Amino acid sequence: MASLRKDPRKKSPFWYASLTLPNGIRTTRSTKTTNRSEAIEIAQKWQRAEDMLAEEYAKPDKPLQFSNPQGVLETIIALSQKAVSGDLTEVMAKDALNELLSAGGQSSIKSIPTEEFIRLWLESKKTTKANGTYLRYKKTLDDFVKSIGLKAKRPLDKITPHEVEAFRDLQIEEGKSPASANLTLKTIRAALNTAKKRGMILTNPSEAIDLLEEDRAERITFSKEQLKGLLRVADNEWRGMILLGCTVGCRIGDASQMTWANIDLVKKVIRFTPQKSTKGLKQKFVETVILPDLESYLLKLPVSGKDPKTPLFPRLSQKAVGGEHGLSLLFREVMVKAGVECEAVRDDVKGKGRRFFDLGFHSLRKSFVSMLANLNVPKELRMLMVGHANEEVHDIYTKIETETIRKALKKFPRIL
């Protein structure tokens, strides 16, 4: 049964739903609404999805009544002998158990159809993950269901490692990078691990598939001269976007959706929730200082209307990030105008593959992190400012300049 409560830490104004999972464990999720009626409706929807999973897996059976007890005994003895000799496999054990159930007039071990489980799993992620993450999950799993065709109607435990591997390899055939193919495999693993934890399957077939070796394409940083050039040729909205990228570390989607509600010019701070952030109690809120260049820009920016949710960039806020007319491509046009050249790191793409350039809007975020590192800002503080939770990821963003290394080595002792 679902119930509502407020955040005990009082860090969020939203209602939180307490739900019961199929295994009996209670869990909590943010409904992302302050309206109690809406929160109740959301909580009840989530609980129904969890209850459906539980009902599919735990329908009661009749007591066993064997018509051939001697045959059952012989089967058990044969299984015991294979177990002792080390020849008993999970598949053999499950088939034998289904045979015993059949001999007793029972149905086979319960298993939800693959396509039904995936539908319910996606439903549970729709409100607990960022929208972009949910859409990526949905695209991957919908494609996987299509790739296995009618087999998607079979029980979940009938998925084989070969089917998962074939789907991963299909991504490469379509022109996607090894990193993208690995991401699809990780998505399938995540879904099937949920089924494994809930006892719906004994093993996760996707865990038998190795990740492909990735040829990681890496973005570089903008030089100070390049940044000045970009700001010189950019129109007013793009100037603000660029400043948010190189003085706050905003991603392009977060920058475009920034509103006056995110800005506190009195305290000189900016607060926002990255779109890539998780939802609920684990949601990341970034609060950082507005640096002088950005402050000067914001003070000159005209304010239209009294609504704090008015976007800082009315025109660019209406654009999608990707696509032929998206923000990423428009920013590349600003780069061309400024004479900033970018090189296609991964240009041998085909089919559904995506070209990857060494310089782009995301390079502004990397430039910001690198400038902080070269100013000797501690790593913990840098991670907090850009919303990084993983040191390994953060290190990828950090480029230490040669001059910084030279200064650090001034006191290195002479050997000869």
PyMOL commands that set and color helices and strands:
alter all, ss='L'
color gray80, all
select helices_A, chain A and resi 36-57+69-85+90-103+114-125+131-153+156-158+161-173+178-197+205-208+224-233+236-247+252-256+260-262+280-282+292-300+316-318+327-337+362-374+379-386+391-397+402-408
alter helices_A, ss='H'
color red, helices_A
select strands_A, chain A and resi 3-6+15-20+26-30+263-264+269-272+286-289+344-346+356-357
alter strands_A, ss='S'
color yellow, strands_A
deselect
rebuild
show_as cartoon
